Amino acid sequence: MIDLHTHTIFSDGELIPAELVRRAEVAGYKALCMTDHADESTMYYTLENILRFVKKHGHFFDINVMAGVELTHVPPALIEGMVQDARKAGAQVVLVHGETPVEPVAPGTNLAAIEAGVDVLAHPGLITDEEVKLAVEKGVALEITTRGGHSYTNGHVAALARKHGAKLVVNNDAHAPCDLISSDLRKTIALGAGLTVEEYRQTGSNAWEIVQRCMK
């Protein structure tokens, strides 16, 4: 199992990085990226601390540990610049908090994130055909999420990804220990979204490609 979307006490998560990573390790995860919510006011502080943890503590765990960020409720016009700044600041994985149906994310966020070439567009809600086509061109992975609420449109995301050949990844969007769900439940949620068993397996390969890119 690989999770590219998790949160610590540096945003709205319940756990410090060490406990989050240890719990993921015990639960059987092979790679985990901490991607706390951030905007201009918090991104540099959060990344500095998570990167310090990854560099000094990461190799003590039997799991690949990465530092990332989830740009959240950032005005669409500012997303491209913030994605570039996040990478310069050391973010190994950059997510954007997509247009989920359960939060008032600004219209145009999905498109701006894809145009900016983020690694993963998180819970993109009712993403359009045109946006998915662009995600294919840009190599942006779309998220199937196990998190309640955000998961309401998983079936829509899965169907358009299949239609246009977009890459999918499955993430927990973990905020608490109970969010680090089992491999069986992850698979059930993915299949419930309409993925075939082979498509579900491919989500793991897609996530591993991102991990390998980070580890270089």
Secondary structure, DSSP 8 states (H G I E B T S, - for coil): -EEEEE--TTTT-SS-HHHHHHHHHHHT-SEEEEEEEE-TTTHHHHHHHHHHHHHHHGGGSSSEEEEEEEE-S--HHHHHHHHHHHHHTT-SEEEEE---TTS---TTHHHHHHHTT-SEEES--S--HHHHHHHHHHT-EEEEE-STTGGGGHHHHHHHHHHHT--EEEE--B-SGGGS--HHHHHHHHHHTT--HHHHHHHHHHHHHHHHHHH-
